[in-house]
Amino acid sequence: MVILMAELQAGKPTACGQHSASPSAAPVAPGGPDVGPAWQLWKSQTTGNEYRVLVEKGVFRAEWVNVPTDWAKQGAYLRTECRRMGGKWVGTSVAHLPCTSGEGQNARIAKWCDLKTQTEIDSITPQRVAGRGQGASKIDCEQCKVVETSWSPFVWTRSR
């Protein structure tokens, strides 16, 4: 068992679903006014990562856009898709990220893994998205299997 690098390591939110929707309509906040034009850029106050977000017709979609260049060349991604359920948004995050073995200077990428975790969003306003993400705190890199998870809160604010 080893610890997975990136967003999943510290229980940071990851993306839900692997859907690549086209930006066709303005996002709508739950029970409230428009969040803004389609596909807005948001920044995680927890990780500094930036996400392209669309909320429309009861579906929240997000995709990590500032993936490190060397990871992007390997096809790394984080995508989230959540659906409105009562007063919150619930869904899954899928990721293709490096799984590392070792620690510190001895850390090395053992394998690239496809992983799935859960995401819950409690609040979406024109300036803020808040919720919690399930992170893979331990993973078996050989099998790309999540062994241990934990939940962490997150806040995203409009980036531009």
BAFI-3210 file (N, C-alpha, C; in Angstrom, 3 decimals, decimal comma, padded with zeros to 6 digits):
// residues 160
n [1|2|3|4|5|6|7|8|9|10|11|12|13|14|15|16|17|18|19|20|21|22|23|24|25|26|27|28|29|30|31|32|33|34|35|36|37|38|39|40|41|42|43|44|45|46|47|48|49|50|51|52|53|54|55|56|57|58|59|60|61|62|63|64|65|66|67|68|69|70|71|72|73|74|75|76|77|78|79|80|81|82|83|84|85|86|87|88|89|90|91|92|93|94|95|96|97|98|99|100|101|102|103|104|105|106|107|108|109|110|111|112|113|114|115|116|117|118|119|120|121|122|123|124|125|126|127|128|129|130|131|132|133|134|135|136|137|138|139|140|141|142|143|144|145|146|147|148|149|150|151|152|153|154|155|156|157|158|159|160]
n.u [000,841|000,484|000,775|-001,303|-000,421|-001,187|-004,435|-006,044|-004,555|-004,577|-007,208|-008,544|-010,922|-012,079|-012,841|-016,163|-017,650|-017,214|-017,962|-018,012|-019,356|-020,909|-020,696|-023,683|-025,755|-026,558|-025,212|-027,045|-027,759|-028,621|-031,972|-031,763|-030,446|-028,771|-025,437|-023,571|-022,169|-021,915|-019,582|-017,532|-014,519|-013,078|-011,356|-009,757|-009,692|-008,513|-006,568|-005,460|-005,819|-007,318|-010,570|-012,789|-016,096|-019,502|-022,899|-025,944|-029,361|-029,822|-027,412|-024,061|-020,913|-017,397|-014,009|-010,580|-008,281|-005,677|-003,687|-000,550|001,981|003,677|002,169|-000,186|000,679|000,728|-001,885|-003,360|-006,195|-008,974|-012,281|-015,554|-018,885|-021,971|-025,259|-028,312|-029,727|-032,170|-031,307|-028,634|-025,800|-024,828|-022,396|-019,929|-016,370|-013,945|-010,679|-007,511|-004,540|-001,132|000,205|002,165|005,169|007,209|008,711|009,157|012,281|012,690|010,392|008,530|006,834|004,801|002,771|000,130|-003,133|-006,666|-009,189|-012,016|-013,995|-016,131|-018,159|-019,608|-021,630|-022,519|-023,297|-023,860|-023,107|-023,074|-020,461|-019,146|-018,376|-019,051|-018,260|-017,638|-015,071|-014,316|-011,333|-008,625|-006,649|-004,899|-003,631|-003,476|-001,052|-000,337|-002,713|-004,303|-006,227|-008,347|-007,615|-007,912|-009,948|-010,836|-012,769|-012,778|-013,318|-014,024|-013,553|-014,368|-013,667|-014,648|-012,480|-011,916]
n.v [-001,185|002,199|005,777|007,876|010,376|013,845|015,426|013,525|012,586|014,198|014,137|015,876|017,469|015,681|014,996|014,235|011,770|011,119|012,771|014,882|017,622|019,899|023,443|024,761|026,170|028,705|028,381|027,352|028,184|026,189|026,441|029,166|032,269|032,684|031,441|032,422|032,978|030,149|027,528|028,473|029,676|028,477|028,631|026,500|027,086|025,461|023,816|025,313|024,568|024,974|024,947|024,199|024,945|024,004|024,481|023,218|022,511|020,872|019,508|019,417|020,069|019,646|020,247|019,722|022,132|023,254|021,244|019,789|020,135|017,913|015,819|016,114|015,351|012,664|012,067|012,795|013,584|015,118|014,833|015,900|015,060|015,906|015,485|017,147|016,540|016,773|019,186|019,347|018,651|015,664|013,292|011,642|011,542|011,192|010,166|010,211|009,613|009,863|007,182|006,851|005,421|005,142|007,916|011,491|012,478|009,996|009,261|007,910|007,575|004,892|003,797|004,697|005,463|004,856|006,232|006,416|008,515|009,990|012,978|015,782|018,608|021,355|024,001|026,386|029,433|032,606|033,466|031,453|028,002|025,343|022,415|018,920|016,504|013,145|011,575|009,563|008,277|006,216|003,862|000,897|000,569|-001,368|-002,692|-000,561|000,209|001,721|001,876|003,149|005,815|009,294|012,148|015,542|019,038|021,580|024,703|026,667|029,552|032,160|032,448|034,063]
n.w [000,000|-000,798|-000,695|-002,560|-004,866|-005,512|-005,890|-004,563|-002,439|-000,070|000,610|-000,995|-003,150|-006,007|-009,400|-010,624|-012,559|-016,120|-018,122|-020,923|-021,308|-023,565|-023,509|-023,218|-022,021|-019,585|-016,280|-013,385|-010,097|-007,227|-006,717|-007,032|-008,480|-011,706|-011,884|-013,559|-016,879|-019,150|-018,375|-016,212|-014,631|-011,692|-008,537|-006,269|-002,869|-001,142|-002,430|-004,505|-007,074|-010,316|-011,701|-014,333|-014,515|-014,809|-014,265|-014,814|-015,470|-013,166|-012,874|-011,861|-013,123|-013,219|-014,138|-013,762|-014,674|-014,593|-014,709|-013,976|-016,465|-017,187|-016,179|-017,631|-020,149|-019,800|-019,759|-017,513|-015,468|-013,732|-013,052|-012,287|-011,561|-010,371|-009,106|-008,355|-005,242|-003,158|-000,813|-001,523|-003,677|-005,109|-006,022|-008,077|-008,390|-010,867|-011,724|-013,385|-012,362|-011,077|-009,169|-006,386|-005,016|-002,121|-000,278|000,028|-001,338|-002,352|-003,560|-006,240|-009,356|-009,502|-010,982|-013,235|-012,322|-012,552|-010,759|-008,522|-006,564|-004,015|-004,070|-002,474|-002,625|-000,811|-001,101|-003,624|-004,932|-006,718|-006,155|-004,754|-004,135|-002,067|-000,237|000,308|-000,198|-000,945|-000,328|-001,514|000,710|001,023|-001,250|-003,189|-005,362|-007,244|-007,877|-008,378|-006,504|-004,177|-000,808|001,632|002,717|003,236|004,296|003,275|003,732|001,232|-000,508|-003,230|-005,176|-007,464|-010,179|-012,368]
ca.u [000,000|001,221|-000,068|-001,492|-000,100|-002,132|-005,644|-006,608|-003,713|-004,964|-008,654|-009,015|-011,971|-011,742|-013,950|-017,182|-018,117|-016,274|-018,731|-017,503|-020,535|-020,631|-021,294|-024,834|-026,691|-026,004|-025,361|-028,072|-027,532|-029,767|-033,054|-031,383|-030,160|-027,660|-024,096|-022,852|-022,180|-021,490|-018,199|-016,790|-013,291|-013,100|-010,096|-009,884|-008,994|-007,847|-005,426|-004,940|-006,163|-008,390|-011,561|-013,788|-017,342|-020,787|-024,060|-027,150|-030,404|-029,668|-026,143|-022,834|-019,756|-016,138|-012,821|-009,331|-007,680|-004,252|-002,960|000,865|002,261|004,198|001,053|-001,111|001,248|000,404|-003,339|-003,950|-007,406|-009,906|-013,585|-016,607|-020,280|-022,884|-026,662|-029,077|-030,487|-032,642|-030,632|-027,222|-025,406|-024,110|-021,901|-018,637|-015,221|-013,055|-009,355|-006,396|-003,445|-000,017|000,262|003,588|005,708|008,289|008,371|010,161|013,124|012,633|009,085|008,548|005,551|004,785|001,774|-000,970|-004,358|-007,999|-009,831|-013,339|-014,328|-017,412|-018,129|-020,879|-021,593|-023,568|-023,708|-023,349|-023,561|-022,286|-019,077|-018,549|-018,849|-018,538|-018,698|-016,608|-014,652|-013,713|-010,006|-007,955|-005,457|-003,994|-004,024|-002,612|-000,668|-000,304|-004,079|-005,022|-007,402|-008,377|-007,598|-008,367|-010,455|-011,244|-013,503|-012,231|-014,110|-013,370|-014,214|-013,878|-014,133|-014,505|-011,094|-011,913]
ca.v [000,000|003,455|006,971|008,448|011,787|014,783|015,841|012,480|012,296|014,916|014,180|017,032|017,053|015,253|015,159|013,198|011,442|011,344|013,381|016,149|018,316|021,136|024,571|025,148|027,043|029,342|027,591|027,814|027,785|025,458|027,262|030,563|032,917|032,166|031,581|033,202|032,339|028,750|027,165|029,477|029,221|028,573|028,236|025,867|027,761|024,389|023,275|026,217|024,055|025,677|024,053|024,706|024,491|024,283|024,000|023,417|021,490|019,952|018,781|020,183|019,425|020,364|019,587|020,344|022,688|023,573|019,997|019,967|019,790|016,553|014,905|016,240|014,542|011,266|011,927|013,027|014,399|015,027|015,305|015,724|015,251|015,738|015,791|017,738|015,595|017,563|020,457|019,338|018,019|014,447|012,609|010,964|012,140|010,215|010,736|009,423|010,296|008,981|006,533|006,850|004,619|005,865|009,227|012,545|012,372|008,620|009,021|007,706|007,149|003,445|003,434|005,641|004,770|005,433|006,108|007,020|008,887|010,684|014,424|016,383|020,068|021,876|025,348|027,015|030,808|033,199|033,695|030,414|026,620|024,709|021,035|018,030|015,486|011,931|011,398|008,271|008,542|005,091|003,099|-000,186|000,974|-002,523|-002,991|000,714|000,037|002,581|001,077|003,977|007,123|010,248|013,280|016,863|020,151|022,432|025,944|027,231|030,901|032,518|032,757|035,185]
ca.w [000,000|-000,857|-000,695|-003,883|-005,011|-006,126|-005,198|-003,736|-001,290|001,140|000,721|-001,732|-004,061|-007,344|-010,308|-010,673|-013,902|-017,202|-019,188|-021,427|-021,815|-024,280|-022,812|-024,021|-021,316|-018,396|-015,075|-012,466|-008,719|-006,715|-006,193|-007,017|-009,753|-012,492|-011,337|-014,557|-018,190|-019,187|-018,101|-015,448|-014,009|-010,238|-007,912|-004,965|-001,781|-000,415|-003,163|-005,518|-008,405|-011,006|-012,294|-015,271|-013,895|-015,437|-013,527|-015,621|-015,444|-012,043|-012,929|-011,623|-013,745|-013,031|-014,676|-013,351|-015,886|-014,483|-014,455|-014,312|-017,860|-017,330|-015,924|-018,759|-021,231|-019,479|-019,795|-016,189|-015,385|-012,609|-013,515|-011,298|-011,961|-009,242|-009,405|-007,251|-004,423|-002,030|-000,614|-001,878|-004,927|-004,758|-007,202|-008,021|-009,055|-011,488|-011,951|-013,902|-011,672|-010,723|-007,861|-006,065|-003,928|-001,468|000,268|-000,132|-002,525|-002,840|-004,176|-007,686|-009,901|-009,677|-011,979|-013,404|-011,916|-012,704|-009,456|-008,370|-005,188|-003,876|-003,830|-002,068|-002,630|000,065|-001,451|-004,844|-005,112|-007,798|-005,756|-003,908|-004,136|-000,850|-000,045|000,830|-001,142|-000,413|-000,892|-001,336|001,506|000,766|-002,428|-003,636|-006,724|-008,145|-008,305|-008,509|-005,647|-003,002|000,414|002,751|002,301|004,260|003,735|003,597|003,188|000,244|-000,936|-004,484|-005,464|-008,871|-010,506|-013,336]
c.u [000,880|000,247|-000,132|-001,161|-001,301|-003,336|-006,155|-005,838|-004,209|-006,470|-009,234|-010,027|-011,438|-012,986|-014,895|-017,603|-017,091|-016,959|-018,074|-018,650|-020,125|-021,331|-022,460|-025,791|-026,022|-026,220|-026,400|-027,758|-028,777|-030,798|-032,742|-031,070|-029,002|-026,339|-023,276|-022,935|-021,667|-019,988|-017,397|-015,538|-013,338|-011,757|-010,369|-009,063|-008,233|-006,543|-004,756|-005,234|-007,303|-009,269|-012,473|-015,102|-018,555|-021,875|-025,270|-028,076|-030,166|-028,398|-024,986|-021,692|-018,524|-014,999|-011,592|-008,605|-006,192|-003,444|-001,483|001,168|002,755|003,115|000,084|-000,627|000,960|-001,110|-004,035|-005,214|-008,100|-011,218|-014,644|-017,971|-021,163|-024,289|-027,346|-029,896|-030,919|-031,913|-029,163|-027,025|-024,524|-023,636|-020,571|-017,590|-014,391|-011,745|-008,426|-005,160|-002,327|-000,154|001,745|003,932|006,896|007,811|009,503|010,936|013,120|011,306|009,252|007,159|005,638|003,867|000,775|-002,264|-005,609|-008,744|-011,163|-013,581|-015,646|-017,202|-019,529|-020,702|-022,790|-024,133|-023,046|-023,965|-022,745|-020,810|-018,384|-019,206|-018,232|-019,100|-017,606|-016,317|-014,030|-012,368|-009,467|-006,656|-004,437|-004,550|-003,006|-002,282|-000,668|-001,685|-004,892|-006,331|-007,278|-008,522|-008,172|-008,800|-010,725|-011,944|-012,849|-013,113|-013,311|-014,221|-013,547|-014,456|-013,879|-013,074|-011,009|-013,312]
c.v [001,239|004,609|007,520|009,920|012,563|015,044|014,780|012,259|012,946|015,019|015,367|016,586|016,660|015,341|013,983|012,978|011,756|012,007|014,675|016,866|019,560|022,281|025,127|026,103|027,618|028,464|028,200|027,295|027,085|026,406|028,743|031,085|032,241|032,406|032,440|032,507|030,906|028,623|028,306|028,860|029,510|028,091|027,649|026,640|026,747|023,981|024,247|025,744|024,871|024,669|024,815|024,104|024,908|023,690|024,284|022,220|020,426|019,122|019,768|019,409|020,302|019,537|020,395|020,822|023,011|022,352|020,241|019,408|018,358|015,504|014,913|015,404|013,061|011,024|012,148|013,892|014,175|015,596|014,957|015,906|014,921|016,140|016,299|016,661|016,345|018,891|020,472|018,655|016,830|013,764|011,936|011,762|011,018|010,908|009,719|010,157|009,317|008,434|006,389|005,849|005,379|007,221|010,207|012,397|010,969|008,291|008,861|007,256|005,652|003,042|004,577|004,892|005,578|005,163|006,833|007,283|009,647|012,177|014,885|017,896|020,573|023,201|025,804|028,402|031,406|033,418|032,508|029,055|025,974|023,307|020,220|016,958|014,311|011,765|010,019|008,541|007,412|004,305|002,003|000,113|-000,195|-002,820|-001,735|000,654|000,945|001,696|001,847|005,343|008,004|011,402|014,571|017,943|020,911|023,652|026,372|028,631|031,200|032,968|033,972|035,612]
c.w [000,000|-000,856|-002,113|-003,870|-005,506|-005,258|-004,233|-002,451|-000,012|001,289|000,003|-002,772|-005,425|-008,188|-010,301|-012,107|-014,965|-018,370|-019,631|-022,107|-022,582|-023,560|-023,622|-023,326|-020,081|-017,177|-014,143|-011,071|-008,204|-006,117|-006,219|-008,399|-010,482|-011,769|-012,291|-015,895|-018,100|-018,962|-017,503|-014,842|-012,508|-009,689|-006,534|-003,943|-000,938|-001,098|-004,119|-006,938|-008,987|-011,724|-013,225|-014,812|-014,721|-014,556|-014,402|-015,487|-014,370|-012,048|-012,757|-012,257|-013,504|-013,602|-014,290|-014,602|-015,775|-014,023|-014,806|-015,716|-018,030|-017,049|-017,091|-019,944|-021,031|-019,433|-018,462|-016,296|-014,057|-013,117|-012,478|-011,949|-010,765|-009,675|-008,142|-006,560|-003,173|-001,965|-000,987|-003,222|-004,569|-006,033|-006,972|-008,776|-009,643|-011,814|-012,590|-013,408|-011,341|-009,310|-007,551|-004,980|-003,365|-000,975|000,017|-001,425|-003,122|-003,522|-005,688|-008,128|-010,181|-010,830|-012,095|-013,147|-012,234|-011,408|-009,435|-006,887|-005,199|-003,612|-003,444|-002,030|-001,840|-000,415|-002,747|-004,925|-006,263|-007,446|-005,098|-004,127|-002,901|-000,712|000,602|-000,210|-000,428|-001,102|-000,619|-000,587|001,394|-000,407|-002,695|-005,100|-007,697|-008,722|-008,599|-007,737|-004,422|-001,762|001,590|002,227|003,517|003,546|004,185|002,990|002,131|-000,036|-002,231|-004,636|-006,941|-009,131|-011,420|-013,615]
res [m|v|i|l|m|a|e|l|q|a|g|k|p|t|a|c|g|q|h|s|a|s|p|s|a|a|p|v|a|p|g|g|p|d|v|g|p|a|w|q|l|w|k|s|q|t|t|g|n|e|y|r|v|l|v|e|k|g|v|f|r|a|e|w|v|n|v|p|t|d|w|a|k|q|g|a|y|l|r|t|e|c|r|r|m|g|g|k|w|v|g|t|s|v|a|h|l|p|c|t|s|g|e|g|q|n|a|r|i|a|k|w|c|d|l|k|t|q|t|e|i|d|s|i|t|p|q|r|v|a|g|r|g|q|g|a|s|k|i|d|c|e|q|c|k|v|v|e|t|s|w|s|p|f|v|w|t|r|s|r]
***
